[in-house]
C-alpha cells in the first residue's frame, strides 16, 4: 500500500492523446481500424527496452537542460541511470555514463552540475580485509561535473551514503546529509561487543548536515593519486595508525563543517535565498512510517547554531522551496500523506506556504477539487502546480486560494522545472499513446506552446497503437465512478471482447491519459495481445475530490471492490466485455484488490496478482506504513479486530476457484513478503491452480534487476493465455 510505485512516476506514481478527435464518423473509424493493423504489434522485448525520464532540470538562464534517464542493463542485470545535456545549439548529448547517476542539480551560475552516483572509487571494491565487497555495499556520493566539458569528480571520498544535498545560493558550497559516522574506535568497540546482533531501534543513528567548499573539494579530488599509488598510501597509513587530532570525527570529509545534527534522517535540504538559513525536513531513521511526528521542517543557520523546529503536524511535508524574497517556504503534502490543517487523513495532494519566522501555515489553491502533485516557483514568485483531475494532469497557476488551469496539451504533465533567472519552463508530457518527453516552454503561462527536446522510445510510433476512451458507471450505492478502457489495435468499440481488469496501486493514485511501459504499468501491452483492458479509478483514487478519496476508509477493500465489480457488470451489459472471458490483476494495492475480488466472485477465468496482502493484522506489524494502515482500517488491530478480519481476503479463501499467478520480492516490507507466502499456502491447501514467483533481493519496487520485471510480465501474459487463449 502507501504511495504508488510507478517507475515512470511514478511513481508512483494514461489520459488523452496530444490530439483529440470528437464525433468521428463511422466510415472514418472503420478506415482507421483497417489501417492500424498494417503495423506490427509491439513485442515484450521492445516494450521493456524503454528509456524512462526520471528527472529534467532547466539551467538558471533557461538555455540548457539536464535530463536524467533510466534504462535496463540486461547484460549486467541492473538498471542504469544516465545524465544527458541539452542546448538548442548542440541538441541532446550524453553527459555521464558511469553508474547510477541521479538527482542532478545546477549550480547557481549554471557552470556546474552536482548529482549523486554510486560509481566506485579506489578502495571501494574490497573491504579492509581485502575481501570482495557486495553490491549492497556500494556508496552513493555527491559528484560535480563542469557542463563546459570535463570529467566528474567526487565531492568527497569517504564511505558516506548521501541522503540529500543542495547548493548554497552563491554556489561556493554544497550542503549534504549523511548518517552520523562512527570513529574507527567506535566501530571496533561496536563489533567487539555486539558481533552481528541487530539492536532493533537502539542501533539506529541520525544524520549530520555538512557543508563543504566546492572549489577546495574539487582541488582535493584532482590531487588524488592513481589507483596503484592510492593503495600504497592506504597501506602506509594503516601501518602508521596515525592518531587524529581534528575536532571532527576522522571519517568526515576534510574541511567539512557540521551544520546540524539530528536524531532523525534528513530528507530534504533547502538553503534560503540570502544564504543565512537552511531549511530541512526529517524522516524516521529506520524508514518505517509508524507515526507522523518524525516528519517535520526545521531551520538552522547556514554555518550552524541552534536548530529550530517550525512545524508540528500530522502530515509528511515535501518539496521545500523558498520564495524569491525569502519570506515564505512553499511546500506540499502529497496525496495519501496527511494534511497540515486537520487531524491525519489521507486526502488529496495539497499546497501550502509556511512563514519561517512564526511557523504559521497557509493553504494554497484550496478551491481546486483535484489532487496537486508538484509545483514550482517562477523568478517573480508566482506559483505553478501540477493538478490531477479525473484522467488528466494539467498545469495550474496558483494564487492564494485559487487555482487557474493554464492552456495545455491533452494528457499528462509531470516534472516542472523553472529557470532561476529567465522566463522559461521545462516540463515533461505524455499520453497513453505517446512516450513521455521533455518539453521547453518559452512562456511558463502557455504550456501548450512547447518545443520537444527529447525523442526517446520511437519504437512505439512504429507499432500498431491501441485505442482508448474514458468510461463511467454507477456503483452499487449510486455514486459515479470513472475509468479507462484500452482497446486492442484496430478494435475500438468492438463488442464482446475478452477483458482484463487491471487495478492501479496506491490506492491514492489514478489511471488516465499517460504513458506507461514497464512491469507495473503494462495495460497497452495487454491490449496489443488482444485484451480489452479496463482500468477502474475506484473509491479511494486521487483526482475526484477529497470525499471520494476518503470514502475508502474504513472499508479498505470491500468499498472499492464493489465499485470494480459494478464496472465489470456495466461493461458486460453495454456489450464491451464477454462475460465468459474475464480476467483480473494488479500489483501492490491492486494486488490487495485482486486477492479480495477472487473471494467475491468466480467469474474471472484467471488472476495475476503481486505484493498484495491477504490479511491486515500481521501486515500492519510487518510493513513500513503502519500508521497509514491503521488510519484506513479505523484503528490498530486490537482497537478494531472485527474490521481487520472482515476486510481481509484470507478468511474467505474457501470461496476461491480462480487460477491465480502470484509474484513478490522476498525483501518487500511495503507489503510483507510473508503475505505472499500465506496466500500461496492457502491456494495450495485449497487445491486452486496457482504459481508463485519469488524475486530474490527485491523490495516492493522490483528496482534491483530488470530481468525480474521481464520474467514477471512474460509469465503473467502466459498465465492469462493459458486460461483464456485466443
C-alpha positions in Angstrom: 0.0 0.0 0.0 1.3 3.5 0.7 2.5 5.6 -2.3 2.1 4.2 -5.8 5.1 2.7 -7.4 5.1 3.9 -11.0 8.6 3.7 -12.3 7.5 6.3 -14.9 6.4 8.1 -11.5 5.7 7.2 -10.9 5.9 6.8 -9.5 4.4 6.2 -8.3 3.3 7.1 -9.3 -3.0 7.1 -19.3 -5.2 10.0 -20.1 -5.8 11.6 -23.6 -3.5 11.8 -26.7 -2.0 15.1 -27.9 -4.7 15.3 -30.5 -8.4 14.7 -29.9 -11.0 14.0 -32.5 -14.6 14.3 -31.4 -17.5 12.8 -33.2 -15.7 10.6 -35.8 -18.0 9.2 -38.5 -18.5 5.5 -38.6 -16.7 5.4 -42.0 -13.6 7.2 -40.7 -13.5 4.9 -37.6 -13.5 1.9 -39.9 -10.7 3.3 -42.1 -8.5 3.9 -39.0 -9.3 0.4 -37.8 -8.3 -1.1 -41.1 -5.1 1.0 -41.4 -3.7 0.3 -37.9 -3.1 -3.5 -38.2 -0.7 -2.9 -41.1 1.9 -2.0 -38.5 3.3 -4.9 -36.4 2.3 -5.2 -32.8 4.9 -4.4 -30.1 6.8 -7.3 -28.6 7.6 -7.9 -24.9 11.3 -7.2 -25.6 10.6 -3.9 -27.3 8.1 -2.9 -24.6 10.6 -3.3 -21.8 13.5 -1.7 -23.6 12.1 1.8 -22.9 14.1 4.7 -21.7 12.4 6.3 -18.7 12.9 10.0 -18.0 13.3 10.2 -14.2 14.1 13.9 -13.9 14.6 17.0 -16.0 16.1 20.3 -14.8 16.4 23.7 -16.5 19.6 25.7 -16.2 19.4 29.1 -14.3 19.5 31.1 -17.6 16.9 28.8 -19.3 19.2 27.9 -22.2 20.3 24.4 -21.2 18.8 21.4 -19.6 19.9 18.2 -17.9 17.9 15.0 -18.4 18.1 12.0 -16.1 17.1 8.7 -17.6 16.9 5.0 -16.6 17.4 2.0 -18.8 17.6 -1.7 -18.3 21.1 -3.0 -18.5 20.3 -6.6 -19.4 23.9 -7.7 -19.6 24.7 -6.7 -16.0 21.2 -7.4 -14.6 20.7 -4.0 -13.3 19.1 -0.6 -14.1 21.4 2.1 -15.3 20.8 5.8 -14.7 22.5 8.3 -17.0 22.5 12.1 -17.4 22.1 14.0 -20.7 22.9 17.6 -21.5 20.8 19.7 -23.9 21.2 23.1 -25.5 19.5 24.5 -28.6 22.8 24.5 -30.5 24.1 21.0 -29.7 20.8 19.2 -29.1 20.9 16.2 -26.6 24.2 14.6 -25.9 25.4 12.2 -23.1 26.8 13.8 -20.1 27.6 10.9 -17.8 27.6 7.1 -18.2 29.3 5.8 -15.2 26.8 4.0 -13.0 23.8 5.2 -11.0 23.7 9.0 -11.8 20.7 10.6 -10.2 19.2 13.9 -8.8 21.1 16.4 -11.0 21.2 20.0 -9.6 22.5 23.1 -11.3 25.0 25.4 -9.6 23.5 28.9 -9.3 25.9 30.2 -12.1 24.9 27.3 -14.4 28.5 26.2 -14.8 28.4 23.0 -12.8 26.1 20.1 -12.1 26.0 18.2 -8.9 24.5 14.7 -8.8 24.6 11.6 -6.7 26.3 8.5 -8.0 27.4 5.1 -6.8 30.3 4.9 -9.2 33.2 3.2 -7.4 36.4 4.9 -6.2 39.7 3.3 -5.5 39.3 1.0 -2.5 35.6 0.7 -2.8 35.6 -2.7 -4.4 37.2 -4.5 -1.4 36.8 -4.3 2.4 39.5 -3.8 4.9 40.4 -7.4 4.8 40.7 -7.4 1.0 37.5 -9.5 0.5 35.3 -8.5 -2.4 32.6 -6.0 -1.5 29.0 -6.9 -2.3 26.7 -4.8 -4.5 24.8 -3.7 -1.4 28.0 -2.0 -0.1 28.1 0.5 -3.0 28.3 4.0 -1.7 26.3 6.9 -3.4 28.3 10.1 -3.0 27.8 13.7 -4.3 29.7 14.3 -7.6 30.2 17.5 -9.6 30.9 18.0 -13.3 31.5 21.1 -15.4 28.9 21.4 -18.1 31.5 23.0 -20.4 33.4 19.7 -20.6 35.5 17.5 -18.4 35.2 14.6 -16.0 33.1 14.3 -13.0 34.8 14.3 -9.6 33.5 13.3 -6.2 32.8 15.9 -3.6 34.4 13.5 -1.0 35.9 10.1 -1.0 34.7 8.8 2.4 32.2 6.0 2.5 29.3 8.2 3.4 25.9 7.5 1.7 24.4 10.8 0.7 20.8 11.3 1.7 20.1 14.8 0.2 22.1 17.7 -1.0 21.8 21.3 -2.2 23.9 24.2 -3.5 24.4 27.3 -1.4 22.9 30.4 -3.1 26.3 31.7 -4.0 27.4 28.4 -5.4 30.6 28.3 -3.3 29.4 25.4 -1.1 27.3 22.3 -1.1 25.2 21.1 1.8 24.6 17.4 2.1 23.3 15.0 4.8 24.7 11.6 5.7 24.3 9.2 8.6 26.4 10.4 11.5 29.6 8.3 11.1 31.3 6.5 13.9 35.0 6.9 14.6 37.2 3.9 13.9 37.4 3.3 17.7 33.6 3.3 18.0 33.2 0.9 15.1 35.7 -1.5 16.6 34.0 -1.3 20.0 30.6 -2.0 18.5 31.8 -5.0 16.6 33.6 -6.4 19.6 30.5 -6.0 21.8 27.6 -6.9 19.5 29.2 -9.0 16.7 26.4 -9.4 14.1 23.5 -8.8 16.5 20.9 -6.3 15.4 19.8 -4.0 18.2 16.3 -3.1 16.9 15.8 0.7 17.1 18.8 1.1 19.5 21.5 0.9 16.9 19.8 3.5 14.6 21.8 6.7 14.2 20.6 10.0 13.0 22.1 12.3 10.4 24.6 15.2 10.2 24.1 18.1 7.8 27.5 19.0 6.4 28.8 22.0 4.4 31.8 21.6 2.0 33.6 24.3 0.0 33.2 23.1 -3.6 36.4 24.6 -5.0 38.5 23.1 -2.3 36.8 19.7 -2.6 37.5 19.7 -6.4 41.1 20.6 -5.8 41.5 17.7 -3.3 39.7 15.3 -5.8 42.1 16.3 -8.6 45.1 15.7 -6.4 44.2 12.1 -5.6 46.9 9.7 -6.8 46.2 7.0 -9.4 44.8 3.7 -8.0 48.1 1.9 -7.5 49.6 4.8 -5.6 46.4 5.1 -3.6 46.7 1.5 -2.5 50.3 2.1 -1.4 49.2 5.2 0.6 46.3 3.3 2.2 48.7 0.5 3.3 51.2 3.1 4.7 48.5 4.9 6.7 47.1 1.7 8.1 50.5 0.7 9.4 51.2 4.0 11.0 47.8 4.1 12.7 48.1 7.8 12.9 46.1 9.4 15.7 43.6 12.0 14.6 43.6 15.3 16.5 40.9 17.2 14.5 37.8 18.0 16.4 35.6 16.4 13.7 35.5 12.6 13.5 38.2 11.4 11.2 35.6 9.7 8.9 34.1 13.1 7.8 35.5 14.7 4.7 38.4 17.1 5.1 37.2 20.6 5.6 33.5 19.5 6.1 31.7 21.7 8.6 28.9 20.2 10.6 25.9 22.5 10.3 23.3 20.4 12.2 23.0 17.0 13.9 19.6 15.3 14.1 18.5 12.0 15.7 16.4 11.6 12.5 17.1 11.1 8.8 17.4 14.4 6.9 15.2 14.1 3.9 15.4 17.5 2.0 17.8 20.5 2.3 16.8 24.0 1.1 19.1 27.0 1.8 17.4 30.4 1.9 17.9 32.9 -0.9 20.0 35.2 1.3 22.3 32.3 2.3 21.7 32.8 6.0 19.4 29.9 6.8 19.0 26.3 5.8 15.6 24.5 6.0 15.4 20.8 6.1 12.9 18.0 6.5 13.2 14.9 8.7 12.0 11.3 8.5 12.4 8.3 10.7 15.9 6.8 10.6 14.5 3.3 10.2 12.3 4.5 7.3 9.1 2.9 8.8 6.0 5.2 8.9 4.9 4.3 12.4 3.7 7.8 13.4 3.6 11.3 11.8 5.8 13.1 14.4 9.2 12.4 12.8 8.1 14.2 9.6 8.7 17.9 10.2 10.5 21.0 9.0 13.5 22.6 10.8 15.7 25.7 10.4 19.4 26.2 11.2 21.9 28.9 10.4 24.0 28.3 7.3 27.1 28.0 9.4 25.4 26.0 12.2 23.9 27.0 15.5 20.6 26.5 17.1 18.2 24.1 15.3 14.5 25.3 15.4 11.5 23.0 14.6 8.9 25.1 12.8 6.2 22.6 12.0 4.2 20.4 14.4 1.5 18.4 12.5 0.2 15.1 11.2 1.5 15.1 7.7 4.6 14.5 5.5 5.9 17.7 4.1 8.0 17.7 0.9 9.4 19.7 -1.9 10.6 22.7 0.1 11.1 25.8 -1.9 11.9 29.3 -0.6 10.0 32.2 -2.2 12.5 34.5 -4.1 12.2 37.2 -1.4 12.8 34.7 1.4 9.6 35.5 3.2 8.0 32.1 2.7 8.8 28.4 2.4 6.5 26.8 -0.1 5.9 23.1 0.3 3.3 20.4 -0.3 1.8 17.3 1.2 1.3 14.6 -1.5 -1.8 12.5 -1.8 -2.2 10.0 0.9 0.3 11.6 3.3 -2.0 13.5 5.7 -2.9 17.2 6.0 -1.3 20.2 7.7 -4.7 21.8 8.6 -6.5 18.9 10.2 -6.0 15.6 12.0 -4.4 12.9 10.0 -6.5 11.9 7.0 -5.5 10.5 3.6 -6.7 13.4 1.5 -5.5 14.6 -2.0 -2.3 16.4 -2.6 -2.3 19.9 -1.1 -0.1 23.0 -1.4 1.0 25.3 1.5 3.3 28.1 2.3 5.0 28.4 5.7 6.2 31.6 7.4 9.6 30.6 8.8 9.6 33.4 11.4 6.3 32.3 13.1 5.6 28.8 11.8 2.2 29.9 10.5 0.9 27.8 7.6 -1.4 28.9 4.8 -3.1 26.5 2.4 -2.9 27.5 -1.3 -5.1 26.6 -4.2 -7.8 25.2 -1.8 -10.5 25.8 -4.5 -9.0 23.1 -6.7 -11.1 19.9 -6.5 -8.4 17.6 -7.7 -5.0 16.5 -6.3 -1.8 18.6 -6.5 1.2 16.6 -7.4 4.1 19.0 -7.8 4.8 22.8 -8.0 7.5 25.3 -9.0 8.1 29.0 -8.2 8.8 31.4 -11.1 11.5 34.1 -10.6 8.8 36.7 -9.8 7.3 34.4 -7.1 4.3 33.2 -9.0 3.5 29.5 -8.3 2.7 26.9 -11.0 1.4 23.5 -9.9 0.5 20.1 -11.4 -3.1 19.2 -10.7 -4.6 15.8 -11.3 -8.4 16.0 -12.0 -10.2 13.0 -13.5 -8.0 11.3 -16.1 -5.7 14.3 -16.9 -2.9 16.1 -15.1 -2.5 19.7 -16.2 -0.6 22.8 -15.1 -2.4 25.4 -12.9 -1.5 28.9 -11.8 -2.0 29.1 -8.0 -2.6 32.4 -6.3 -4.0 32.4 -2.8 -6.9 30.0 -2.6 -7.4 30.0 -6.3 -6.1 27.6 -9.0 -6.5 28.5 -12.7 -5.9 25.9 -15.4 -3.4 27.1 -18.0 -3.8 26.2 -21.7 -2.3 22.8 -22.1 -2.0 19.7 -24.3 -4.4 16.9 -23.5 -2.8 14.3 -21.4 -0.4 14.2 -18.5 2.2 16.8 -17.5 4.9 15.9 -14.9 8.1 17.3 -13.5 8.0 21.2 -13.5 11.4 23.0 -13.6 11.7 26.8 -13.9 14.7 28.8 -14.9 16.1 30.8 -11.9 16.9 33.9 -13.9 14.8 33.7 -17.0 11.2 33.3 -18.1 11.2 29.7 -19.2 9.7 26.4 -18.0 10.8 22.8 -18.6 8.1 20.1 -18.4 7.5 16.5 -19.3 4.4 15.3 -21.1 2.9 12.1 -22.3 -0.3 10.4 -23.3 -1.4 6.8 -23.4 -0.1 6.5 -26.9 2.9 8.9 -26.7 6.0 8.2 -24.6 7.0 10.9 -22.1 9.3 13.5 -23.5 10.8 16.7 -22.1 9.5 20.0 -23.5 10.6 23.6 -23.2 8.1 26.4 -22.9 9.4 29.9 -23.6 6.3 31.3 -21.7 5.6 29.4 -18.5 2.0 30.5 -18.6 1.4 28.9 -22.0 2.5 25.2 -21.6 0.5 24.3 -24.7 3.2 26.1 -26.7 6.2 23.8 -26.1 9.2 22.5 -28.0 10.3 18.9 -27.5 13.9 18.5 -26.6 14.0 14.7 -26.3 12.8 11.9 -28.6 13.2 8.7 -26.6 11.4 5.4 -27.4 10.5 6.0 -31.1 9.6 2.3 -31.5 6.1 2.9 -30.1 5.1 5.1 -33.1 6.3 2.4 -35.4 3.9 -0.2 -33.9 0.2 -0.7 -34.1 -1.3 1.5 -31.4 -4.1 0.6 -29.0 -7.2 2.9 -28.9 -8.8 4.1 -25.7 -11.6 6.1 -24.1 -12.9 7.0 -20.7 -15.8 5.1 -19.2 -18.2 5.9 -16.4 -20.7 3.8 -14.5 -22.8 3.8 -11.3 -21.6 1.8 -8.4 -24.0 -0.2 -6.2 -24.8 2.8 -4.0 -25.4 5.1 -6.9 -22.2 7.1 -6.9 -20.4 7.7 -10.2 -17.1 6.0 -10.9 -14.7 6.6 -13.8 -12.1 4.5 -15.5 -10.2 4.0 -18.8 -10.9 1.4 -21.5 -7.9 0.4 -23.7 -8.8 -1.5 -26.9 -6.6 -3.8 -28.9 -5.3 -2.1 -32.1 -8.0 -1.7 -34.7 -10.8 -2.8 -32.3 -12.1 0.5 -30.9 -15.7 -0.1 -29.9 -15.6 -3.8 -30.8 -18.1 -5.9 -28.9 -17.8 -9.0 -26.6 -14.0 -8.8 -26.2 -12.1 -10.8 -23.6 -11.4 -8.3 -20.9 -8.6 -7.9 -18.3 -9.4 -5.7 -15.3 -6.1 -4.2 -14.3 -6.2 -2.4 -11.0 -3.9 0.5 -10.1 -1.9 0.6 -6.8 -1.8 3.3 -4.1 -4.7 3.4 -3.5 -4.1 7.2 -3.7 -3.4 7.2 -7.4 -5.4 7.1 -10.6 -5.2 5.7 -14.1 -5.6 8.1 -17.1 -4.1 9.6 -20.2 -0.4 9.0 -19.5 2.3 6.7 -21.0 3.3 3.5 -19.2 5.5 0.7 -20.4 7.1 -1.4 -17.6 6.4 -4.4 -15.5 3.9 -2.4 -13.4 2.1 -0.4 -16.0 1.5 -2.8 -18.9 -2.0 -2.1 -20.0 -1.1 -1.2 -23.6 1.0 -4.4 -23.9 -2.0 -6.4 -22.8 -4.1 -4.6 -25.4 -1.5 -5.4 -28.0 -2.1 -9.1 -27.0 -5.8 -8.7 -27.8 -7.2 -7.9 -24.4 -9.7 -5.1 -23.7 -8.1 -3.5 -20.6 -10.4 -2.0 -18.0 -8.6 0.4 -15.6 -11.0 1.5 -12.8 -10.5 4.6 -10.7 -12.3 3.2 -7.7 -13.3 4.9 -4.4 -10.0 6.0 -2.8 -8.4 7.1 -6.0 -7.0 10.7 -6.3 -8.3 13.3 -8.7 -12.0 13.1 -7.9 -12.3 15.1 -4.7 -11.4 14.6 -1.1 -14.7 13.0 -0.2 -14.3 10.4 -3.0 -10.8 9.6 -1.7 -11.8 9.4 1.9 -14.7 7.1 1.1 -12.3 4.1 1.2 -12.0 4.2 5.0 -12.7 2.1 6.9 -13.9 -0.4 4.3 -10.5 -0.7 2.7 -11.2 -3.4 0.1 -15.0 -4.0 0.2 -15.9 -0.5 -0.8 -13.6 -0.2 -3.9 -14.3 -3.9 -4.6 -18.0 -3.1 -5.1 -17.0 -0.2 -7.5 -14.9 -2.5 -9.6 -17.4 -5.3 -9.8 -20.1 -2.8 -10.8 -17.8 -1.6 -13.5 -17.3 -5.1 -14.9 -21.1 -5.6 -14.8 -21.7 -2.4 -16.7 -19.2 -3.3 -19.4 -20.8 -6.7 -19.9 -24.2 -5.1 -20.0 -23.0 -2.4 -22.5 -21.6 -5.2 -24.7 -17.9 -4.3 -24.5 -16.9 -7.3 -22.4 -17.6 -11.0 -23.0 -18.9 -12.3 -19.6 -17.3 -15.7 -20.3 -13.8 -14.3 -20.9 -12.9 -12.1 -18.0 -9.5 -11.9 -16.1 -8.3 -9.7 -13.3 -4.9 -8.4 -12.0 -3.0 -5.8 -10.1 0.1 -5.1 -8.0 0.6 -3.6 -4.6 -2.9 -2.2 -3.6 -4.0 -3.6 -7.0 -2.9 -6.9 -5.6 -4.9 -6.3 -2.4 -8.0 -5.8 -4.6 -7.3 -8.8 -6.8 -6.9 -11.0 -3.8 -10.2 -9.8 -2.4 -12.2 -9.9 -5.6 -11.4 -13.6 -6.3 -13.1 -14.3 -3.0 -16.2 -12.4 -4.1 -16.9 -14.0 -7.4 -15.8 -16.9 -9.6 -16.5 -15.1 -12.9 -12.8 -14.4 -13.6 -11.1 -17.2 -15.6 -7.6 -16.2 -14.2 -5.9 -13.7 -11.9 -2.4 -12.2 -11.9 -1.5 -10.6 -8.5 1.6 -9.3 -6.8 2.6 -7.8 -3.5 -0.9 -7.6 -2.1 -1.8 -8.5 1.5 -4.4 -11.2 2.3 -5.0 -10.1 5.9 -4.3 -6.9 7.8 -3.1 -7.6 11.3 0.2 -9.3 10.6 0.8 -6.9 7.7 0.2 -3.9 10.0 3.0 -5.3 12.1 5.4 -6.2 9.3 5.1 -3.4 6.7 6.7 0.1 6.7 3.4 2.0 6.6 1.8 1.0 9.8 0.2 4.3 10.7 -1.3 4.6 7.3 -2.7 1.1 7.6 -4.3 1.9 10.9 -6.0 5.0 9.5 -7.5 3.1 6.6 -9.0 0.5 9.0 -10.2 2.9 11.7 -7.6 1.9 14.4 -5.0 -0.5 15.4 -5.7 -4.3 15.3 -6.7 -4.5 18.9 -9.0 -1.5 18.5 -10.9 -2.8 15.5 -10.3 -6.6 15.3 -13.7 -7.4 13.6 -13.0 -4.9 10.7 -9.4 -6.2 10.3 -10.9 -9.7 9.7 -14.0 -8.7 7.7 -11.9 -6.7 5.2 -9.3 -9.5 4.8 -9.4 -11.9 1.8 -7.7 -14.7 3.8 -10.8 -15.5 5.8 -12.9 -16.0 2.6 -10.4 -18.1 0.7 -12.6 -21.2 0.8 -14.6 -19.4 -1.9 -11.7 -19.0 -4.3 -11.8 -21.0 -7.5 -9.8 -18.7 -9.9 -6.4 -19.9 -11.1 -4.0 -17.4 -9.7 -0.5 -16.3 -10.6 1.4 -14.7 -7.7 4.6 -12.7 -7.6 6.6 -10.9 -4.8 10.1 -9.7 -3.9 11.5 -11.5 -0.9 12.8 -8.3 0.6 9.5 -6.5 0.3 8.5 -4.6 3.5 5.8 -2.3 2.0 3.6 -5.4 1.8 5.3 -8.1 3.7 6.7 -10.9 1.7 5.1 -13.3 4.2 1.7 -12.2 2.9 2.6 -13.8 -0.4 3.8 -16.9 1.4 0.5 -17.1 3.3 -1.6 -16.7 0.1 0.4 -19.4 -1.7 -0.1 -21.8 1.2 -3.9 -21.1 1.2 -4.2 -21.7 -2.5 -2.1 -24.9 -2.2 -4.3 -26.2 0.7 -7.4 -25.5 -1.3 -6.2 -27.1 -4.5 -6.6 -23.9 -6.5 -4.3 -23.9 -9.6 -1.6 -21.3 -8.9 2.1 -20.5 -9.3 4.3 -18.3 -7.1 7.4 -16.5 -8.4 9.8 -15.0 -5.8 12.3 -12.4 -6.8 15.4 -12.6 -4.6 16.7 -9.3 -3.1 13.8 -7.3 -4.5 11.8 -4.9 -2.4 8.3 -3.5 -3.3 9.5 -1.6 -6.4 11.3 -4.5 -8.1 14.1 -2.0 -8.8 17.1 -4.2 -8.5 17.2 -6.5 -11.5 15.3 -5.8 -14.8 15.1 -9.5 -15.5 12.8 -9.9 -12.6 10.3 -7.5 -14.1 10.7 -9.1 -17.5 10.0 -12.6 -16.2 7.1 -11.3 -14.2 5.4 -9.8 -17.2 6.3 -12.7 -19.5 4.7 -15.2 -17.2 1.7 -13.1 -16.4 0.9 -12.9 -20.1 1.4 -16.6 -20.5 -0.9 -17.3 -17.5 -3.7 -15.2 -19.0 -3.4 -17.1 -22.3 -3.3 -20.4 -20.6 -6.7 -19.9 -19.1 -8.3 -17.8 -21.8 -6.3 -18.3 -25.1 -7.4 -16.6 -28.3 
